[in-house]
Amino acid sequence: LWNMAATETQLMLSVGLIEKDVNGDTLWVWCYPSVSPELRDVLLRKCCLTQDGRDLHTFVFGQFCRTWYYVTTVEVQEPTALSKVTHFSIVVTAKDFNPEKYAAFSRILCRMYIKHGSPVKMMEGYIAVLTKGICQSDENGSFLIKDYDVRKAYLAGSVKDVVSQFGMETIILYTALMLKKRIVVHHPRIEALLEFTRVLPALTWHRKDWSILHPYVHLSDAELDDLKKCPGYVAGFVDPEVSNRSDLFDVYVNLPDSVITVSQSAKEAMAMGKLHKDIGHFIVQSAEDADRTDSQVIKDISLKTKEILANLVALADEGENSKITFEGLKQRHFPPATENFLFHLAAAEQLLRI
C-alpha cells in the first residue's frame, strides 16, 4: 500500500505562489522546489491576477510541455496574517490530469497561507503529500491522495451535456477524435471551456489518453509551438481570434453558438456516410436515455468503438504482418465513406501498411 502511495504521490512536480498587492502589482513570489522560466511565464499568463481587472477565476487548469498545471485564486478578506496582499494564487504542477484532486489540495494550501502568512507551512503540506500521500491540517480538514482515482477524473465531465448541445453533430467530434485530428474549441468563459473540453477524450475511451487535452491555450508562440508537437489534440481558447487560425485546426467548435465546422483540408478524411450516421444515432440514443448515467453512455460508445476496431483488426489479420493495405480495403467494396473512414482509422491506430 505504501508503495502505491509513493508512486501516486511522485506525480506532483512543484507548488508556487503568485501575489497581487495593494498597488495592483502581480508577482511570482515563491516556489518549491523549482519551476523553469518558460513554464513560469505560461503560469503567470494563466493566472487571472495578471489579466487586467477581469473576473476572478477560482480554479483553472491546463497543460504545457507535458506538465499539467492547476491554478487556484482567492481574494484575501481582512484581517489575516497577510498584509498588503489583496489576492493570491497557488499553482500546483504535476504529471497527471486530476483537476478535482489538485483543487482540493490547493484549497487546503490556501487556508494554510491565509492563516500563517508564510509559504513554509505550504511547503510542509506539499512535502507531506509527496512522502505520505496525506496532508493533515489542524482545523482545515485532511487531504488524502487515494481519494482521487484517475478514473474518476476521466469520468467527471458530462458527455450527456455535450450530446444535448450538439445532437447528431457529436459524430463529427467522435470521428475527429478517432482519427486523431486537431479540434479547437472556443468559448469566452474559461469555466465553460474547461468543462466542455475535458469530456471529449472520453469519446475515445479505449485510448484513455488525456494527454491530447490542452484546455486553456493562449495564442502565444511558446504555447502554440508546444501544441503543434501533438499530432491530434483538443485545444481550448478564450480568444475569438483563434477562429482565423486555420493552421491550428481540422475541426473548429464555436461553443457559444453551438456550431461545429470542418476545415477544408480535413473534409476528405472526415467525409460522413451511413456508418457515421448509424454511430451518431447510437450516441444520441444512449445519451438521451434519462436512465443512463454519463459513465454508462461512455461505456456504450466505447463498446461501439471496440466493435469497429475489432472489424478493423480482423481485416488487418488477413493482410501481411497484420496490417491493412489500401488495396485490401478496396476489395471489400465498402461504401466510399466507410472505406475512407476505415482507411484513416487504420492509419490512426497504426494498423496501416504504407
N, C-alpha and C positions, 0 to 999 in steps of 0.2 A: 504493500500500500504506500509506504513511504516513498519508494522509488517512483511510483506513479505520480505522486505529488511533486517529486523532484523534476520529472520530465515536463509535467504540466506547467510548473512554475517558471522553468527556464525560458518560457516564451516571452516574458517581458524583457524589454531592452533598455528602457530609460523612463525617468519621470522628470518633468520640467515645470517651471513656473514662469508665467508672464503676468506682469502687473501694470495696471493703469493708475497713475497717481492724480492728486488733486489738480495738477496743472494740465491734465489731459494727455500726458506723455505715456506711451505704452512701451515697456521694455521687457526683454528676456532677462530675468534676474537670476535664475538658478537652474541647474540641472544635475542629475546624478544617474549613472556615472558620467556619461557624456553624450552629446548629440553633434553630428557633423554640421559645419556651417551651412552647407547646402540644404540639409533637412531642416535646420533651424529657420532659414528663410521661408521655406514652404510652410512650416508650422505657424510662423508669425502671420503669414498671409491668410491661413485658415482661421486663425483666432479672430473672433468678431470684434475684439477690442481695438484692432488695428484698422478696422473698416469704419471710416468717419461717421460717428454718431448714428449709425444704423441700429437695427434691433439687436437685442441681446439674444444670442443663441446659446441655450444652456448646455447643449451637447451636440457636437458634430464629430464625424469620423471619416476616414478615408485611407488611401494607400498611396505611398510614393516609394519608388525603388524597392519594392517588395517588403516594405515596412508599413505596418498598419499604425495609424495614429488616432488617438481619442482625446478630444479637447472638451473639457468641462469648464464652464464660465459662471462665476457668481458675482453678484453685487454685494459689496460689504455694507452691512447695516450697522450703524454705530450703536453703542460703543463696543469696540473689540480690541484685541491686542495689536491690531494693525492700525498704525496711524498713517495718515496721508495717502492711504491706498483706497481708491473708490471701487475698483473691480479687480478680480484676478482670474487667471485661467490655469488649470492644472492640465498638463499634457502628458499622456502616457503613450509610449511607443512599444510595439510588440510584434511578434512574428505571426500572431494568429488573429483571425477575424472573429471577434466576440463582443459586439457593442454592449450587450447587457452586463457582461462580466466587468468590463472596464468602466462603465458608467457607475456601477455600484461601488467599485473600489475607489474611483475618483471622488465620489461623494463623501466617503469617509476621510480621504486625504484633505478635502476642502474644509471639513469640520475641524480637523486637527489644526489646520493652518490658521483658521479664524480664532480658534481657542488659544493657541500657543504663540502665534505670530512669528514663528521661526520654522524654516524648512527642515530643521533637524528631526522633528517628530515625523515629518512626512517620509524622510529618508529611512527612519527606523521602521515605519509601517511598510515601506516598499521592500526593505530587506527581509522583514518577517514573512511577507508573502512569497518572496523569492526563495527563502530557505525552508519555510514550514507550510506554505500554502494557506496560511491563515493570518488575519490581521485583527487583533482584538484591541478595541479602544474603550476605555472606561465606560462612558455612557453613550458612546457613539455607535453601539452595535458592532457585531463582528462580521467579518467578510471571509467566506470560505471558498477557495478556488474550486473545490469539487462540486459546488452547487451549480456551476455554469458549464454544462456539457456543450461541446461544439455543435452537436446535432441540433440542440435547442436553438442555437444561434442561427443555424441554417433554416430552421423552420419558423423563425419568429415573424417573418413578414406574412402578408396575406395575398396568396395567389388568387383567391376569390375576388379580392378588390381589383386586381389587375384585369381579370376577365370581365368583371362587371363594368369596368370602364371601357374596355376595348372590344369585347364580344368576339366575333369571328376573326377580327384582325389580330387577335392574340397569336394566331397561327403564323403571322409574319415574324413576331418576336421568337416564337418557338423555332421556326425554320432558321432564322439568323443565328440563334444560339447553337442549334445542332450543327450548322455549317461553320461555326467559329468565325462569324462575321463581326464587324465593328458596329456596335449600337451606341449612338449618342442620344442622351435624354436631356431635355431642357425643362427647367421649371424655375421661376424666380425665387421661390421659397425653398431654402436648403432642406428644411424638415420634410417637405413633400418629396423632394428629390431622393433623400436617403431612404425614406420609407418605400418608395417605388422600386428604386434600382436594386436594393438588396434582395428583393424577391426573385428577380429574373434568373439568376443562376440555378434556382430550384427547378426551373422548367427543363433543365438537363441534369436531373438528379443523379443519373448514372455516373456522372463525372465528379460529383461533389467538389466542384472546383470554384471556390470563391476568389481565387487569385485573379480571375477575369474582371472582378468588380473594382471600379475606380469611381466611387460615388460622388466625389467632390473635387472637380478639376478646375483650375483656373487656366486661362489662355496665356500661360507664361511659357517661355521656351523650355525651361528645365522640366516642367511638368508634361508638356506635350512630347518632348523627346523621350521621356520615360514611358509615356503612353504608347508611343509608336513602336516600342520594342515588343509589344504584345501583339500576336497575330490576330486574336479576336478579343473583344472586350465589351463591357457595359460601362459607359462613362457618363457621369452626371455633371452638368454645367448650370450655374445660375445665370451666366452671362448670355443674353439673347444673341450676341454676336456670333456664337458658335454655329448658328444656322447657316452662316455664309462660309463656313469652313468645310466644304465638301471633301477636302482631303482627309478629314478625320472620321468620316462615317460611311457605312454601307446602308445603314438604316437610321433614320432620324425620327425621334419621338418628341413631338411638341405636347408636353404633358398637360398644360393648362387648357389647350383646345382639343385634347384627345385625338390628335392627328398623327398617323404614322406614315412616313414617306420612305420609299426605297430609292436609293440613289441610282442614277443612270448606269453606272459601272457595275452595279450588283444585280441589275434587273434579270440578266441571263441566268445566273446561279440561283436566284430567288423566284424564278418563274413558278407560278402556282397551278396545280392541276387537281384532279379528282382526289388523289391521295391526301393532299393538303386540306381539301375541303372536308374529307372524312375525319381527319385528325382534329381539325378546327371544331367541327360539330361535337366530336367526342369530348374535347376540352371544355367547351361551353356547357354541354350537358352535365358533366361531372361538377363543374364549378357552380352551376345554378341550382344544384340539388341542395336544398336547405339542410338536409340531414347529414351532409358530408362536411367534415372539418377540412381546414386548409391542408393538414398533413395527409388526409385521405385523398384529396384532389391531387396533391403532388405524387402520391403513390400511384393513383390511376394513370396519370400522364407518364410516369416512369415505366409502368408495365407496358403501356402502348409503345414507348420508345424501345424497350427491350425486345418487343415483338419485331419491330422494324430492323433493329440491329441483328437479331437472330437470323432474319431472312438474308441480311447483307453478308453475315458470316457464312451462311450456307452457300451463298453464291461464290464467296471467296474460296471456300473449301474445294469447290470444283475446279478452281483455277490452279495455276502453278504457284508454289510457295504460299498457298493460302492467300493469294492476292487476287483482286478483281482487275480485269482489264476492260478498257472501253469496248473492245470488240466482243468480249464475253457478255458484257451487259447488253450490247446491241442485239445479240442473238435471242435475247429473252422477249423481244418485241413488247416491252412495257410501253404504256402511253408516254409520249415525249416528256411531259413534265415530271413523271415518276422516274423515268430513266435519268433525266437530268439531275433530279434531287439525289437519287441513289449514287450517282457518279460523284457529285460534290461531297456527299456524306462519307463515301468511301475514302475520299481524299482527307477529309477532316478526321476520320477515325484511323488513319494510317493503314487502310486496307487496300490501297490502290497500288497497282504496279505501273509505274511510269515507263 
